[in-house]
């Protein structure tokens, strides 16, 4: 019997992220407590820029953005956000989206599988994803449960289960 496999990836659905940003922008434009404070949410491909007249206001904009990402099913682990910093007369926060599994996180995933996973399971790093193979599908499903319970600073998805 041939080996079964699946890939462990960490990707953000770009359309869902864009929809979350658009919803946050609309809410910031319409909310009364953001009137006259220069609150804005700007999206430029990979980066998100939040602006407001004070540090408290820009943190409130950040809360709105985070709530919209959660409603759209995007884990907050996928947001790499900076601290508020002054820029002229306004405060800004830059947020970038994490895409792909970094080499150190891939090493953590493979180490967890090697140490605590079923013995028949093999993990191999392939670029920004990890391929997990085994002869037993049950062992692969057990490995998925193990990885879902793991504590990583990224959100993991499991694709191409064959």
C-alpha positions in Angstrom: 0.0 0.0 0.0 1.3 3.5 -0.9 2.1 6.1 1.8 -0.6 8.6 2.8 0.4 12.2 3.4 -0.7 15.7 4.2 0.9 19.1 4.1 1.1 21.5 7.1 0.8 25.1 5.9 0.2 28.5 7.4 -1.6 30.8 4.9 -4.0 33.7 5.2 -6.9 33.8 2.7 -6.2 37.2 1.0 -9.8 37.8 0.1 -11.0 37.2 3.7 -8.3 39.6 5.0 -9.3 42.2 2.5 -12.9 41.9 3.4 -12.0 42.2 7.1 -10.0 45.4 6.4 -12.9 46.9 4.4 -15.4 46.1 7.1 -13.1 47.7 9.7 -12.6 50.8 7.5 -16.4 51.2 7.2 -16.9 50.9 10.9 -14.2 53.4 11.7 -15.6 55.9 9.2 -19.2 55.5 10.7 -18.5 55.3 14.5 -19.2 58.5 16.4 -16.2 58.1 18.8 -13.8 58.2 15.7 -15.2 61.4 14.3 -12.6 64.2 14.1 -9.7 62.1 15.4 -8.2 61.3 12.0 -8.8 57.6 12.4 -8.0 55.6 9.2 -7.3 52.0 8.1 -5.1 51.7 5.0 -4.4 48.4 3.2 -1.5 48.1 0.8 -1.1 44.5 -0.4 0.9 42.9 2.5 0.8 45.8 5.1 -1.9 47.4 7.0 -1.5 50.9 8.4 -3.7 52.2 11.2 -3.7 56.0 12.0 -5.3 58.2 14.6 -4.6 61.4 16.5 -3.7 59.8 19.8 -2.3 56.5 21.1 -5.5 55.5 22.7 -7.5 56.1 19.5 -5.1 54.1 17.4 -5.4 51.2 19.9 -9.2 51.5 19.6 -8.9 51.2 15.8 -6.6 48.2 16.3 -9.4 46.6 18.4 -11.9 47.1 15.6 -9.5 45.6 13.1 -8.8 42.6 15.3 -12.5 41.9 15.9 -13.2 42.0 12.1 -10.3 39.5 11.5 -11.8 37.2 14.2 -15.3 37.4 12.6 -13.8 36.5 9.2 -12.1 33.4 10.7 -8.5 34.6 10.6 -6.5 33.8 13.7 -4.8 36.8 15.4 -1.6 34.7 15.4 -1.3 35.5 11.7 -1.0 39.3 12.4 2.4 40.6 13.1 1.7 44.0 14.6 4.0 46.7 15.8 3.7 49.1 18.7 2.1 52.5 18.3 4.6 55.2 17.2 4.2 58.9 16.7 4.5 60.3 13.1 4.0 64.0 12.9 0.7 64.9 14.6 -0.7 61.3 14.5 0.0 57.9 15.9 0.4 54.8 13.7 0.5 51.1 14.0 1.8 48.9 11.2 0.5 45.3 10.8 1.8 42.7 8.4 0.3 39.3 7.6 2.4 36.2 8.3 2.4 33.9 5.3 4.1 30.5 5.2 5.9 28.6 8.0 9.3 30.1 8.9 12.2 27.7 9.2 12.3 27.9 13.0 8.6 27.1 13.2 9.0 24.3 10.7 11.7 22.8 12.9 9.4 23.1 16.0 6.7 21.2 14.1 9.0 18.4 12.9 10.5 18.1 16.4 7.1 17.8 18.0 6.1 15.1 15.4 9.4 13.2 15.9 9.2 13.4 19.8 5.5 12.9 20.5 3.9 11.6 17.3 3.4 8.0 16.2 6.6 6.2 15.3 5.5 5.5 11.7 5.1 9.2 10.9 7.8 11.0 9.0 7.9 14.8 8.7 9.9 16.7 6.0 10.4 20.5 5.5 9.6 21.6 2.0 10.1 25.4 1.6 7.5 27.1 3.7 5.4 24.0 4.4 5.9 20.6 6.1 5.0 17.3 4.4 3.9 14.5 6.8 3.8 10.9 5.5 2.9 7.6 7.0 1.5 4.2 5.8 -1.4 4.5 8.3 -4.1 7.2 7.9 -5.0 6.8 11.5 -1.5 7.8 12.5 -1.8 10.9 10.3 -5.1 11.8 11.9 -3.4 11.4 15.3 -0.6 13.7 14.2 -3.1 16.3 13.1 -4.7 16.2 16.6 -1.2 16.5 18.2 -0.4 19.5 16.0 -3.7 21.2 16.7 -2.9 20.9 20.5 0.6 22.2 20.0 1.6 25.8 21.0 2.9 27.5 18.0 3.0 31.3 17.3 1.3 30.7 13.9 -2.0 29.2 12.8 -1.6 25.8 11.1 -3.8 24.4 8.3 -3.7 20.9 7.0 -4.1 20.4 3.3 -3.7 17.7 0.5 -4.7 14.8 2.8 -4.2 11.8 0.5 
